Structure formats: structure tokens, C-alpha cells
Amino acid sequence: MAHSLIYTQSAVPTVLVVEDEPLQRMSLMDLVEEAGYPVEEACDADQALAILETRPDIRIVLADVDMPGSMDGLRLAALVRDRWPPIEIIVTSGRGIPQLKTIPARAMFLPKPLSEQRVIEALSQFG
């Protein structure tokens, strides 16, 4: 019985939420958890990369475009696509839609304010 329980938990992809605004990050994490996904958090791209280096179970990155630090969410998404090709990527922004050429292959863009239903649909599409 324990084997099937472990398998079931590991079959659900872990989501890394990368958002610099604490309240938005907590809200997104709650939404992801309520949708049935394990979740990890990062406040910027540098922290996200450190987590990705040590967490092979992360299968989806949900990142805000506009973040302080060494890179924004689009640069993070491009780096994730390059270094970890199997990881699915969802980028969000409240400052307009980025140019299509700046969004990595297979990545999805969701405008802010985020619709809970759209986030859940995006996660289920990837998970």
C-alpha cells in the first residue's frame, strides 16, 4: 500500500512559483496547492535557479516576468528551457504581453490579474 501512495505523490508534478511580491506569491502557492500540486517558492530568479539545481522533482515553473535581481522572468524562462528542457514554463505579467519571440518554445503566457481557472487549466495541460 505504501508503494502506491509514494508513486501517486511523485506522479504529480511539483510546481515552482517564482514571484517577488509576497502576497501574490502566497496566493499563487495556495491556488497551486488547492489544485492538487506540490509547490515550492522562490522570490527571484537566482533563488529559483538554486532550487532547480537541487530539486529534480520540479516539472513546472510559474514565473512572473517583472522581477528584480540578476534576471527577469523571461530570461529565467529561457535559461530553464535551455538547461532543463523537460520542465514546463508558465510566465505571467501585469505589464502587457511580451513579444512572442521572447517567450521560450512550449512556454505559456498568462496575463495578470490571473484567473484562477486559467492557472488551473494551464497546470493541468502540463501536468
Stockholm file with secondary structure:
# STOCKHOLM 1.0

chainA/1-127         MAHSLIYTQSAVPTVLVVEDEPLQRMSLMDLVEEAGYPVEEACDADQALAILETRPDIRIVLADVDMPGSMDGLRLAALVRDRWPPIEIIVTSGRGIPQLKTIPARAMFLPKPLSEQRVIEALSQFG
#=GR chainA/1-127 SS CHHHHHHHHHHSCEEEEECSSHHHHHHHHHHHHHTTCCEEEESSHHHHHHHHHHCTTEEEEEEESCCCSSCCHHHHHHHHHHHCTTSEEEEEESSCCCCGGGSCTTCEEEESSCCHHHHHHHHHHHC
#=GC SS_cons         CHHHHHHHHHHSCEEEEECSSHHHHHHHHHHHHHTTCCEEEESSHHHHHHHHHHCTTEEEEEEESCCCSSCCHHHHHHHHHHHCTTSEEEEEESSCCCCGGGSCTTCEEEESSCCHHHHHHHHHHHC
//
